[in-house]
């Protein structure tokens, strides 16, 4: 038929939206030799601290309230504040921590950050090559599971 087989899948994946990718999509993609180019690795800005003080008028959550309902929970707010402590200890921004965490898996080829300003691109690039220490990964996992 002349068609090329798929080589990449593009699921949503972040610290706050991970179960389906880790449990179903990533294992199948790896089985077929496909990479993942994930979108919304910053949970629409939730993981950056953008919503620490509420919902700015010019934000994605203001434009798409259905996503605010999904991500902007008290439980997630607490997780984001605890993740800030980890980022600070590692000398990273929350954006860089979230991106480095997403890119830690060999099956993740890239991440679509959705940057809207040049400074966001520069900040995101600071995650390139960051190898999170095992201790930090364990702390992050405990935070995400609500155990810390």
N, CA, C and O atoms as a GROMACS GRO file, in nm:
protein
  592
    1UNK      N    1   0.081  -0.120   0.000
    1UNK     CA    2   0.000   0.000   0.000
    1UNK      C    3   0.086   0.127   0.000
    1UNK      O    4   0.032   0.237  -0.014
    2UNK      N    5   0.217   0.113   0.016
    2UNK     CA    6   0.306   0.227   0.008
    2UNK      C    7   0.310   0.314   0.132
    2UNK      O    8   0.380   0.416   0.134
    3UNK      N    9   0.236   0.277   0.235
    3UNK     CA   10   0.235   0.358   0.356
    3UNK      C   11   0.348   0.317   0.449
    3UNK      O   12   0.386   0.200   0.454
    4UNK      N   13   0.400   0.412   0.521
    4UNK     CA   14   0.503   0.384   0.620
    4UNK      C   15   0.435   0.356   0.754
    4UNK      O   16   0.334   0.418   0.786
    5UNK      N   17   0.489   0.264   0.832
    5UNK     CA   18   0.429   0.238   0.964
    5UNK      C   19   0.453   0.356   1.057
    5UNK      O   20   0.550   0.430   1.041
    6UNK      N   21   0.365   0.375   1.154
    6UNK     CA   22   0.384   0.483   1.250
    6UNK      C   23   0.515   0.463   1.327
    6UNK      O   24   0.552   0.350   1.359
    7UNK      N   25   0.583   0.572   1.357
    7UNK     CA   26   0.707   0.565   1.433
    7UNK      C   27   0.698   0.643   1.564
    7UNK      O   28   0.788   0.635   1.648
    8UNK      N   29   0.591   0.718   1.580
    8UNK     CA   30   0.577   0.799   1.702
    8UNK      C   31   0.429   0.811   1.739
    8UNK      O   32   0.342   0.811   1.652
    9UNK      N   33   0.404   0.821   1.866
    9UNK     CA   34   0.270   0.845   1.920
    9UNK      C   35   0.278   0.974   2.001
    9UNK      O   36   0.384   1.008   2.053
   10UNK      N   37   0.166   1.045   2.012
   10UNK     CA   38   0.167   1.176   2.079
   10UNK      C   39   0.061   1.181   2.189
   10UNK      O   40  -0.044   1.242   2.170
   11UNK      N   41   0.086   1.119   2.304
   11UNK     CA   42  -0.010   1.124   2.414
   11UNK      C   43   0.017   1.240   2.510
   11UNK      O   44   0.126   1.297   2.513
   12UNK      N   45  -0.084   1.274   2.586
   12UNK     CA   46  -0.065   1.369   2.696
   12UNK      C   47   0.009   1.296   2.808
   12UNK      O   48  -0.023   1.182   2.840
   13UNK      N   49   0.110   1.363   2.867
   13UNK     CA   50   0.187   1.299   2.974
   13UNK      C   51   0.254   1.405   3.060
   13UNK      O   52   0.322   1.494   3.009
   14UNK      N   53   0.233   1.394   3.188
   14UNK     CA   54   0.298   1.484   3.284
   14UNK      C   55   0.298   1.417   3.420
   14UNK      O   56   0.244   1.307   3.437
   15UNK      N   57   0.359   1.484   3.516
   15UNK     CA   58   0.357   1.434   3.654
   15UNK      C   59   0.215   1.418   3.705
   15UNK      O   60   0.189   1.334   3.791
   16UNK      N   61   0.122   1.498   3.654
   16UNK     CA   62  -0.015   1.497   3.702
   16UNK      C   63  -0.110   1.417   3.613
   16UNK      O   64  -0.228   1.404   3.644
   17UNK      N   65  -0.060   1.365   3.503
   17UNK     CA   66  -0.142   1.286   3.412
   17UNK      C   67  -0.050   1.179   3.352
   17UNK      O   68   0.010   1.200   3.248
   18UNK      N   69  -0.041   1.065   3.421
   18UNK     CA   70   0.062   0.970   3.383
   18UNK      C   71   0.018   0.824   3.374
   18UNK      O   72   0.082   0.746   3.302
   19UNK      N   73  -0.086   0.785   3.442
   19UNK     CA   74  -0.120   0.644   3.454
   19UNK      C   75  -0.138   0.574   3.321
   19UNK      O   76  -0.084   0.465   3.299
   20UNK      N   77  -0.214   0.635   3.231
   20UNK     CA   78  -0.243   0.568   3.104
   20UNK      C   79  -0.116   0.551   3.020
   20UNK      O   80  -0.094   0.446   2.960
   21UNK      N   81  -0.033   0.654   3.017
   21UNK     CA   82   0.090   0.645   2.938
   21UNK      C   83   0.182   0.538   2.996
   21UNK      O   84   0.229   0.451   2.923
   22UNK      N   85   0.207   0.544   3.125
   22UNK     CA   86   0.300   0.449   3.187
   22UNK      C   87   0.244   0.307   3.188
   22UNK      O   88   0.320   0.211   3.174
   23UNK      N   89   0.113   0.294   3.204
   23UNK     CA   90   0.054   0.161   3.216
   23UNK      C   91   0.018   0.094   3.085
   23UNK      O   92   0.022  -0.028   3.075
   24UNK      N   93  -0.017   0.173   2.984
   24UNK     CA   94  -0.067   0.115   2.860
   24UNK      C   95   0.011   0.157   2.735
   24UNK      O   96   0.058   0.073   2.658
   25UNK      N   97   0.025   0.287   2.716
   25UNK     CA   98   0.079   0.338   2.590
   25UNK      C   99   0.228   0.313   2.575
   25UNK      O  100   0.273   0.262   2.472
   26UNK      N  101   0.306   0.349   2.676
   26UNK     CA  102   0.452   0.335   2.666
   26UNK      C  103   0.495   0.190   2.646
   26UNK      O  104   0.580   0.165   2.560
   27UNK      N  105   0.440   0.094   2.721
   27UNK     CA  106   0.482  -0.045   2.696
   27UNK      C  107   0.453  -0.092   2.553
   27UNK      O  108   0.535  -0.162   2.494
   28UNK      N  109   0.340  -0.054   2.498
   28UNK     CA  110   0.306  -0.094   2.361
   28UNK      C  111   0.395  -0.023   2.260
   28UNK      O  112   0.441  -0.083   2.163
   29UNK      N  113   0.419   0.105   2.283
   29UNK     CA  114   0.506   0.180   2.191
   29UNK      C  115   0.646   0.119   2.190
   29UNK      O  116   0.706   0.104   2.084
   30UNK      N  117   0.696   0.084   2.307
   30UNK     CA  118   0.830   0.023   2.314
   30UNK      C  119   0.830  -0.112   2.244
   30UNK      O  120   0.927  -0.148   2.177
   31UNK      N  121   0.722  -0.187   2.259
   31UNK     CA  122   0.712  -0.319   2.195
   31UNK      C  123   0.722  -0.308   2.043
   31UNK      O  124   0.777  -0.396   1.977
   32UNK      N  125   0.668  -0.200   1.988
   32UNK     CA  126   0.669  -0.181   1.843
   32UNK      C  127   0.782  -0.089   1.796
   32UNK      O  128   0.789  -0.055   1.679
   33UNK      N  129   0.870  -0.050   1.888
   33UNK     CA  130   0.983   0.034   1.851
   33UNK      C  131   0.946   0.178   1.820
   33UNK      O  132   1.017   0.247   1.747
   34UNK      N  133   0.834   0.223   1.876
   34UNK     CA  134   0.788   0.360   1.854
   34UNK      C  135   0.836   0.449   1.968
   34UNK      O  136   0.853   0.404   2.081
   35UNK      N  137   0.857   0.575   1.938
   35UNK     CA  138   0.885   0.673   2.041
   35UNK      C  139   0.758   0.749   2.075
   35UNK      O  140   0.659   0.742   2.003
   36UNK      N  141   0.763   0.822   2.185
   36UNK     CA  142   0.653   0.908   2.224
   36UNK      C  143   0.700   1.052   2.224
   36UNK      O  144   0.805   1.084   2.278
   37UNK      N  145   0.621   1.138   2.162
   37UNK     CA  146   0.639   1.283   2.170
   37UNK      C  147   0.520   1.332   2.250
   37UNK      O  148   0.409   1.344   2.198
   38UNK      N  149   0.543   1.360   2.376
   38UNK     CA  150   0.432   1.389   2.467
   38UNK      C  151   0.394   1.537   2.462
   38UNK      O  152   0.476   1.623   2.434
   39UNK      N  153   0.267   1.562   2.491
   39UNK     CA  154   0.219   1.700   2.497
   39UNK      C  155   0.169   1.730   2.638
   39UNK      O  156   0.132   1.639   2.713
   40UNK      N  157   0.169   1.855   2.671
   40UNK     CA  158   0.129   1.907   2.802
   40UNK      C  159   0.213   1.850   2.917
   40UNK      O  160   0.158   1.811   3.020
   41UNK      N  161   0.346   1.845   2.900
   41UNK     CA  162   0.430   1.793   3.008
   41UNK      C  163   0.431   1.883   3.131
   41UNK      O  164   0.477   1.843   3.238
   42UNK      N  165   0.380   2.005   3.116
   42UNK     CA  166   0.374   2.099   3.228
   42UNK      C  167   0.233   2.112   3.283
   42UNK      O  168   0.202   2.203   3.359
   43UNK      N  169   0.146   2.018   3.243
   43UNK     CA  170   0.005   2.016   3.288
   43UNK      C  171  -0.059   2.154   3.268
   43UNK      O  172  -0.118   2.211   3.360
   44UNK      N  173  -0.044   2.205   3.146
   44UNK     CA  174  -0.101   2.335   3.106
   44UNK      C  175  -0.054   2.449   3.196
   44UNK      O  176  -0.125   2.547   3.216
   45UNK      N  177   0.067   2.435   3.248
   45UNK     CA  178   0.125   2.540   3.332
   45UNK      C  179   0.114   2.513   3.481
   45UNK      O  180   0.179   2.580   3.560
   46UNK      N  181   0.033   2.417   3.519
   46UNK     CA  182   0.015   2.386   3.662
   46UNK      C  183   0.148   2.355   3.729
   46UNK      O  184   0.172   2.398   3.842
   47UNK      N  185   0.235   2.280   3.662
   47UNK     CA  186   0.362   2.238   3.722
   47UNK      C  187   0.468   2.348   3.722
   47UNK      O  188   0.576   2.330   3.779
   48UNK      N  189   0.439   2.462   3.660
   48UNK     CA  190   0.536   2.572   3.655
   48UNK      C  191   0.520   2.669   3.771
   48UNK      O  192   0.609   2.750   3.796
   49UNK      N  193   0.409   2.660   3.842
   49UNK     CA  194   0.379   2.756   3.948
   49UNK      C  195   0.293   2.871   3.901
   49UNK      O  196   0.261   2.961   3.979
   50UNK      N  197   0.254   2.869   3.774
   50UNK     CA  198   0.173   2.977   3.718
   50UNK      C  199   0.043   2.999   3.794
   50UNK      O  200  -0.008   3.111   3.798
   51UNK      N  201  -0.010   2.896   3.855
   51UNK     CA  202  -0.140   2.906   3.920
   51UNK      C  203  -0.131   2.905   4.072
   51UNK      O  204  -0.230   2.878   4.140
   52UNK      N  205  -0.014   2.933   4.125
   52UNK     CA  206   0.002   2.934   4.270
   52UNK      C  207  -0.090   3.036   4.337
   52UNK      O  208  -0.137   3.014   4.448
   53UNK      N  209  -0.114   3.148   4.271
   53UNK     CA  210  -0.194   3.256   4.329
   53UNK      C  211  -0.331   3.270   4.262
   53UNK      O  212  -0.394   3.376   4.271
   54UNK      N  213  -0.378   3.166   4.195
   54UNK     CA  214  -0.506   3.174   4.127
   54UNK      C  215  -0.490   3.160   3.977
   54UNK      O  216  -0.385   3.117   3.929
   55UNK      N  217  -0.594   3.196   3.903
   55UNK     CA  218  -0.596   3.179   3.758
   55UNK      C  219  -0.581   3.315   3.690
   55UNK      O  220  -0.675   3.394   3.690
   56UNK      N  221  -0.464   3.343   3.631
   56UNK     CA  222  -0.447   3.469   3.557
   56UNK      C  223  -0.542   3.475   3.437
   56UNK      O  224  -0.573   3.373   3.376
   57UNK      N  225  -0.587   3.595   3.405
   57UNK     CA  226  -0.682   3.613   3.295
   57UNK      C  227  -0.628   3.567   3.161
   57UNK      O  228  -0.705   3.520   3.076
   58UNK      N  229  -0.497   3.578   3.140
   58UNK     CA  230  -0.439   3.543   3.010
   58UNK      C  231  -0.388   3.399   3.006
   58UNK      O  232  -0.306   3.366   2.920
   59UNK      N  233  -0.435   3.314   3.095
   59UNK     CA  234  -0.382   3.178   3.106
   59UNK      C  235  -0.469   3.075   3.033
   59UNK      O  236  -0.583   3.103   2.996
   60UNK      N  237  -0.413   2.958   3.014
   60UNK     CA  238  -0.487   2.848   2.950
   60UNK      C  239  -0.607   2.807   3.035
   60UNK      O  240  -0.714   2.776   2.982
   61UNK      N  241  -0.589   2.805   3.167
   61UNK     CA  242  -0.701   2.766   3.254
   61UNK      C  243  -0.815   2.867   3.245
   61UNK      O  244  -0.931   2.829   3.259
   62UNK      N  245  -0.785   2.994   3.222
   62UNK     CA  246  -0.891   3.094   3.204
   62UNK      C  247  -0.965   3.069   3.073
   62UNK      O  248  -1.087   3.085   3.066
   63UNK      N  249  -0.890   3.031   2.970
   63UNK     CA  250  -0.952   3.005   2.839
   63UNK      C  251  -1.022   2.870   2.832
   63UNK      O  252  -1.121   2.855   2.759
   64UNK      N  253  -0.972   2.773   2.907
   64UNK     CA  254  -1.027   2.637   2.902
   64UNK      C  255  -1.058   2.589   3.044
   64UNK      O  256  -0.981   2.512   3.101
   65UNK      N  257  -1.169   2.633   3.101
   65UNK     CA  258  -1.200   2.600   3.240
   65UNK      C  259  -1.211   2.450   3.267
   65UNK      O  260  -1.192   2.405   3.380
   66UNK      N  261  -1.243   2.372   3.164
   66UNK     CA  262  -1.253   2.227   3.185
   66UNK      C  263  -1.119   2.168   3.228
   66UNK      O  264  -1.116   2.069   3.302
   67UNK      N  265  -1.009   2.226   3.182
   67UNK     CA  266  -0.877   2.177   3.222
   67UNK      C  267  -0.844   2.223   3.363
   67UNK      O  268  -0.778   2.151   3.438
   68UNK      N  269  -0.888   2.342   3.398
   68UNK     CA  270  -0.867   2.389   3.535
   68UNK      C  271  -0.936   2.294   3.633
   68UNK      O  272  -0.881   2.263   3.738
   69UNK      N  273  -1.055   2.249   3.598
   69UNK     CA  274  -1.127   2.156   3.685
   69UNK      C  275  -1.049   2.027   3.706
   69UNK      O  276  -1.052   1.969   3.814
   70UNK      N  277  -0.979   1.982   3.602
   70UNK     CA  278  -0.904   1.856   3.610
   70UNK      C  279  -0.776   1.872   3.692
   70UNK      O  280  -0.745   1.788   3.776
   71UNK      N  281  -0.702   1.979   3.667
   71UNK     CA  282  -0.569   1.993   3.727
   71UNK      C  283  -0.563   2.079   3.852
   71UNK      O  284  -0.483   2.053   3.941
   72UNK      N  285  -0.646   2.181   3.860
   72UNK     CA  286  -0.634   2.280   3.966
   72UNK      C  287  -0.712   2.236   4.090
   72UNK      O  288  -0.810   2.298   4.130
   73UNK      N  289  -0.664   2.127   4.149
   73UNK     CA  290  -0.725   2.074   4.271
   73UNK      C  291  -0.635   2.107   4.389
   73UNK      O  292  -0.517   2.137   4.372
   74UNK      N  293  -0.691   2.102   4.508
   74UNK     CA  294  -0.611   2.128   4.628
   74UNK      C  295  -0.499   2.025   4.641
   74UNK      O  296  -0.387   2.059   4.680
   75UNK      N  297  -0.529   1.900   4.609
   75UNK     CA  298  -0.427   1.795   4.614
   75UNK      C  299  -0.310   1.827   4.520
   75UNK      O  300  -0.194   1.813   4.558
   76UNK      N  301  -0.342   1.869   4.398
   76UNK     CA  302  -0.236   1.903   4.303
   76UNK      C  303  -0.159   2.028   4.345
   76UNK      O  304  -0.038   2.036   4.325
   77UNK      N  305  -0.228   2.125   4.404
   77UNK     CA  306  -0.159   2.245   4.454
   77UNK      C  307  -0.053   2.206   4.557
   77UNK      O  308   0.059   2.256   4.555
   78UNK      N  309  -0.090   2.116   4.647
   78UNK     CA  310   0.004   2.071   4.750
   78UNK      C  311   0.122   1.998   4.687
   78UNK      O  312   0.237   2.019   4.728
   79UNK      N  313   0.095   1.915   4.589
   79UNK     CA  314   0.203   1.844   4.520
   79UNK      C  315   0.298   1.943   4.453
   79UNK      O  316   0.420   1.927   4.462
   80UNK      N  317   0.244   2.043   4.386
   80UNK     CA  318   0.326   2.140   4.314
   80UNK      C  319   0.416   2.216   4.412
   80UNK      O  320   0.532   2.243   4.380
   81UNK      N  321   0.364   2.251   4.527
   81UNK     CA  322   0.447   2.321   4.626
   81UNK      C  323   0.559   2.232   4.678
   81UNK      O  324   0.670   2.279   4.701
   82UNK      N  325   0.531   2.104   4.698
   82UNK     CA  326   0.635   2.010   4.743
   82UNK      C  327   0.738   1.986   4.632
   82UNK      O  328   0.857   1.971   4.660
   83UNK      N  329   0.692   1.982   4.508
   83UNK     CA  330   0.785   1.966   4.396
   83UNK      C  331   0.878   2.087   4.383
   83UNK      O  332   0.992   2.073   4.338
   84UNK      N  333   0.829   2.204   4.422
   84UNK     CA  334   0.914   2.324   4.419
   84UNK      C  335   1.034   2.306   4.511
   84UNK      O  336   1.145   2.347   4.478
   85UNK      N  337   1.013   2.243   4.626
   85UNK     CA  338   1.123   2.218   4.719
   85UNK      C  339   1.230   2.131   4.653
   85UNK      O  340   1.349   2.158   4.666
   86UNK      N  341   1.186   2.027   4.582
   86UNK     CA  342   1.281   1.938   4.513
   86UNK      C  343   1.356   2.016   4.406
   86UNK      O  344   1.478   2.007   4.394
   87UNK      N  345   1.282   2.094   4.327
   87UNK     CA  346   1.344   2.173   4.220
   87UNK      C  347   1.447   2.270   4.278
   87UNK      O  348   1.558   2.281   4.226
   88UNK      N  349   1.410   2.338   4.385
   88UNK     CA  350   1.501   2.434   4.447
   88UNK      C  351   1.629   2.366   4.494
   88UNK      O  352   1.739   2.419   4.474
   89UNK      N  353   1.616   2.249   4.556
   89UNK     CA  354   1.733   2.176   4.605
   89UNK      C  355   1.825   2.134   4.491
   89UNK      O  356   1.947   2.124   4.510
   90UNK      N  357   1.768   2.108   4.374
   90UNK     CA  358   1.847   2.065   4.259
   90UNK      C  359   1.897   2.183   4.175
   90UNK      O  360   1.970   2.164   4.078
   91UNK      N  361   1.857   2.304   4.212
   91UNK     CA  362   1.897   2.421   4.135
   91UNK      C  363   1.823   2.433   4.003
   91UNK      O  364   1.875   2.490   3.907
   92UNK      N  365   1.701   2.380   3.998
   92UNK     CA  366   1.618   2.383   3.878
   92UNK      C  367   1.494   2.466   3.903
   92UNK      O  368   1.454   2.487   4.018
   93UNK      N  369   1.432   2.512   3.796
   93UNK     CA  370   1.298   2.570   3.808
   93UNK      C  371   1.199   2.454   3.810
   93UNK      O  372   1.234   2.340   3.777
   94UNK      N  373   1.076   2.484   3.847
   94UNK     CA  374   0.973   2.378   3.844
   94UNK      C  375   0.951   2.330   3.701
   94UNK      O  376   0.926   2.211   3.679
   95UNK      N  377   0.958   2.420   3.606
   95UNK     CA  378   0.945   2.383   3.465
   95UNK      C  379   1.053   2.282   3.427
   95UNK      O  380   1.023   2.179   3.367
   96UNK      N  381   1.176   2.312   3.461
   96UNK     CA  382   1.288   2.224   3.427
   96UNK      C  383   1.276   2.089   3.497
   96UNK      O  384   1.306   1.986   3.438
   97UNK      N  385   1.232   2.089   3.622
   97UNK     CA  386   1.213   1.963   3.694
   97UNK      C  387   1.107   1.878   3.624
   97UNK      O  388   1.127   1.759   3.601
   98UNK      N  389   0.994   1.939   3.591
   98UNK     CA  390   0.885   1.865   3.527
   98UNK      C  391   0.927   1.808   3.392
   98UNK      O  392   0.894   1.694   3.359
   99UNK      N  393   1.000   1.886   3.314
   99UNK     CA  394   1.046   1.839   3.183
   99UNK      C  395   1.152   1.730   3.197
   99UNK      O  396   1.148   1.630   3.125
  100UNK      N  397   1.246   1.748   3.288
  100UNK     CA  398   1.349   1.646   3.309
  100UNK      C  399   1.285   1.516   3.355
  100UNK      O  400   1.329   1.407   3.316
  101UNK      N  401   1.182   1.526   3.438
  101UNK     CA  402   1.112   1.406   3.486
  101UNK      C  403   1.044   1.334   3.369
  101UNK      O  404   1.054   1.212   3.358
  102UNK      N  405   0.976   1.408   3.283
  102UNK     CA  406   0.909   1.348   3.167
  102UNK      C  407   1.011   1.281   3.075
  102UNK      O  408   0.989   1.170   3.027
  103UNK      N  409   1.122   1.349   3.052
  103UNK     CA  410   1.222   1.300   2.957
  103UNK      C  411   1.313   1.192   3.015
  103UNK      O  412   1.403   1.144   2.946
  104UNK      N  413   1.291   1.154   3.140
  104UNK     CA  414   1.376   1.053   3.205
  104UNK      C  415   1.357   0.915   3.144
  104UNK      O  416   1.447   0.831   3.151
  105UNK      N  417   1.243   0.890   3.084
  105UNK     CA  418   1.211   0.758   3.030
  105UNK      C  419   1.267   0.744   2.889
  105UNK      O  420   1.248   0.833   2.806
  106UNK      N  421   1.337   0.634   2.861
  106UNK     CA  422   1.398   0.618   2.728
  106UNK      C  423   1.296   0.617   2.614
  106UNK      O  424   1.332   0.652   2.501
  107UNK      N  425   1.173   0.579   2.639
  107UNK     CA  426   1.071   0.574   2.534
  107UNK      C  427   1.013   0.710   2.498
  107UNK      O  428   0.938   0.721   2.400
  108UNK      N  429   1.047   0.813   2.575
  108UNK     CA  430   1.000   0.948   2.546
  108UNK      C  431   1.103   1.015   2.456
  108UNK      O  432   1.215   1.044   2.499
  109UNK      N  433   1.065   1.040   2.331
  109UNK     CA  434   1.157   1.100   2.234
  109UNK      C  435   1.169   1.250   2.252
  109UNK      O  436   1.277   1.307   2.235
  110UNK      N  437   1.058   1.315   2.285
  110UNK     CA  438   1.057   1.460   2.299
  110UNK      C  439   0.929   1.502   2.370
  110UNK      O  440   0.839   1.421   2.394
  111UNK      N  441   0.924   1.631   2.404
  111UNK     CA  442   0.806   1.685   2.471
  111UNK      C  443   0.768   1.817   2.405
  111UNK      O  444   0.853   1.902   2.379
  112UNK      N  445   0.639   1.833   2.380
  112UNK     CA  446   0.587   1.958   2.324
  112UNK      C  447   0.548   2.046   2.443
  112UNK      O  448   0.455   2.014   2.516
  113UNK      N  449   0.621   2.154   2.461
  113UNK     CA  450   0.601   2.236   2.581
  113UNK      C  451   0.488   2.336   2.569
  113UNK      O  452   0.430   2.376   2.670
  114UNK      N  453   0.456   2.377   2.450
  114UNK     CA  454   0.350   2.476   2.433
  114UNK      C  455   0.391   2.616   2.475
  114UNK      O  456   0.307   2.696   2.517
  115UNK      N  457   0.520   2.646   2.465
  115UNK     CA  458   0.569   2.779   2.504
  115UNK      C  459   0.498   2.887   2.424
  115UNK      O  460   0.471   2.871   2.305
  116UNK      N  461   0.470   2.998   2.492
  116UNK     CA  462   0.406   3.112   2.425
  116UNK      C  463   0.495   3.236   2.426
  116UNK      O  464   0.461   3.338   2.366
  117UNK      N  465   0.610   3.226   2.494
  117UNK     CA  466   0.704   3.339   2.500
  117UNK      C  467   0.847   3.287   2.488
  117UNK      O  468   0.875   3.175   2.531
  118UNK      N  469   0.938   3.368   2.431
  118UNK     CA  470   1.078   3.324   2.415
  118UNK      C  471   1.143   3.282   2.546
  118UNK      O  472   1.219   3.184   2.548
  119UNK      N  473   1.116   3.352   2.655
  119UNK     CA  474   1.178   3.315   2.783
  119UNK      C  475   1.133   3.177   2.831
  119UNK      O  476   1.207   3.109   2.902
  120UNK      N  477   1.013   3.136   2.792
  120UNK     CA  478   0.968   3.001   2.828
  120UNK      C  479   1.049   2.896   2.753
  120UNK      O  480   1.080   2.791   2.808
  121UNK      N  481   1.082   2.924   2.629
  121UNK     CA  482   1.165   2.832   2.552
  121UNK      C  483   1.303   2.820   2.615
  121UNK      O  484   1.355   2.710   2.631
  122UNK      N  485   1.361   2.934   2.652
  122UNK     CA  486   1.494   2.932   2.715
  122UNK      C  487   1.491   2.852   2.846
  122UNK      O  488   1.581   2.772   2.872
  123UNK      N  489   1.388   2.875   2.926
  123UNK     CA  490   1.377   2.801   3.052
  123UNK      C  491   1.363   2.651   3.026
  123UNK      O  492   1.428   2.571   3.093
  124UNK      N  493   1.279   2.614   2.932
  124UNK     CA  494   1.259   2.472   2.900
  124UNK      C  495   1.388   2.406   2.855
  124UNK      O  496   1.414   2.291   2.890
  125UNK      N  497   1.467   2.478   2.777
  125UNK     CA  498   1.594   2.421   2.729
  125UNK      C  499   1.689   2.389   2.844
  125UNK      O  500   1.781   2.309   2.827
  126UNK      N  501   1.668   2.451   2.958
  126UNK     CA  502   1.749   2.421   3.076
  126UNK      C  503   1.728   2.281   3.128
  126UNK      O  504   1.807   2.234   3.211
  127UNK      N  505   1.624   2.213   3.082
  127UNK     CA  506   1.600   2.075   3.124
  127UNK      C  507   1.676   1.975   3.039
  127UNK      O  508   1.691   1.858   3.077
  128UNK      N  509   1.726   2.019   2.924
  128UNK     CA  510   1.798   1.928   2.834
  128UNK      C  511   1.923   1.876   2.903
  128UNK      O  512   2.005   1.952   2.955
  129UNK      N  513   1.937   1.747   2.902
  129UNK     CA  514   2.055   1.685   2.960
  129UNK      C  515   2.053   1.671   3.111
  129UNK      O  516   2.149   1.619   3.168
  130UNK      N  517   1.946   1.715   3.177
  130UNK     CA  518   1.938   1.700   3.323
  130UNK      C  519   1.910   1.554   3.355
  130UNK      O  520   1.812   1.496   3.308
  131UNK      N  521   1.996   1.496   3.435
  131UNK     CA  522   1.979   1.358   3.480
  131UNK      C  523   1.941   1.363   3.627
  131UNK      O  524   2.026   1.388   3.712
  132UNK      N  525   1.815   1.341   3.656
  132UNK     CA  526   1.769   1.352   3.794
  132UNK      C  527   1.827   1.239   3.879
  132UNK      O  528   1.821   1.123   3.839
  133UNK      N  529   1.883   1.272   3.996
  133UNK     CA  530   1.938   1.169   4.084
  133UNK      C  531   1.829   1.075   4.134
  133UNK      O  532   1.713   1.115   4.147
  134UNK      N  533   1.865   0.952   4.161
  134UNK     CA  534   1.769   0.851   4.206
  134UNK      C  535   1.694   0.897   4.331
  134UNK      O  536   1.573   0.877   4.342
  135UNK      N  537   1.765   0.959   4.423
  135UNK     CA  538   1.700   1.007   4.545
  135UNK      C  539   1.590   1.109   4.513
  135UNK      O  540   1.483   1.107   4.573
  136UNK      N  541   1.617   1.198   4.418
  136UNK     CA  542   1.517   1.297   4.377
  136UNK      C  543   1.398   1.228   4.311
  136UNK      O  544   1.284   1.265   4.335
  137UNK      N  545   1.425   1.129   4.226
  137UNK     CA  546   1.316   1.055   4.162
  137UNK      C  547   1.228   0.986   4.264
  137UNK      O  548   1.106   0.983   4.250
  138UNK      N  549   1.289   0.931   4.367
  138UNK     CA  550   1.212   0.865   4.473
  138UNK      C  551   1.127   0.965   4.550
  138UNK      O  552   1.012   0.937   4.583
  139UNK      N  553   1.182   1.082   4.578
  139UNK     CA  554   1.105   1.186   4.647
  139UNK      C  555   0.989   1.233   4.560
  139UNK      O  556   0.877   1.251   4.609
  140UNK      N  557   1.016   1.253   4.433
  140UNK     CA  558   0.910   1.295   4.340
  140UNK      C  559   0.799   1.191   4.337
  140UNK      O  560   0.681   1.226   4.343
  141UNK      N  561   0.837   1.066   4.327
  141UNK     CA  562   0.737   0.958   4.323
  141UNK      C  563   0.651   0.960   4.449
  141UNK      O  564   0.529   0.945   4.441
  142UNK      N  565   0.713   0.977   4.565
  142UNK     CA  566   0.638   0.982   4.690
  142UNK      C  567   0.543   1.102   4.691
  142UNK      O  568   0.429   1.090   4.737
  143UNK      N  569   0.588   1.215   4.642
  143UNK     CA  570   0.502   1.334   4.635
  143UNK      C  571   0.384   1.307   4.543
  143UNK      O  572   0.270   1.337   4.578
  144UNK      N  573   0.410   1.252   4.426
  144UNK     CA  574   0.303   1.229   4.329
  144UNK      C  575   0.203   1.126   4.377
  144UNK      O  576   0.085   1.132   4.341
  145UNK      N  577   0.248   1.032   4.458
  145UNK     CA  578   0.157   0.931   4.514
  145UNK      C  579   0.087   0.980   4.640
  145UNK      O  580   0.003   0.909   4.697
  146UNK      N  581   0.120   1.100   4.685
  146UNK     CA  582   0.059   1.155   4.806
  146UNK      C  583   0.115   1.097   4.934
  146UNK      O  584   0.050   1.101   5.038
  147UNK      N  585   0.236   1.043   4.925
  147UNK     CA  586   0.299   0.979   5.041
  147UNK      C  587   0.400   1.070   5.110
  147UNK      O  588   0.461   1.030   5.209
  148UNK      N  589   0.418   1.189   5.059
  148UNK     CA  590   0.517   1.281   5.119
  148UNK      C  591   0.452   1.416   5.146
  148UNK      O  592   0.518   1.507   5.196
   0.00000   0.00000   0.00000
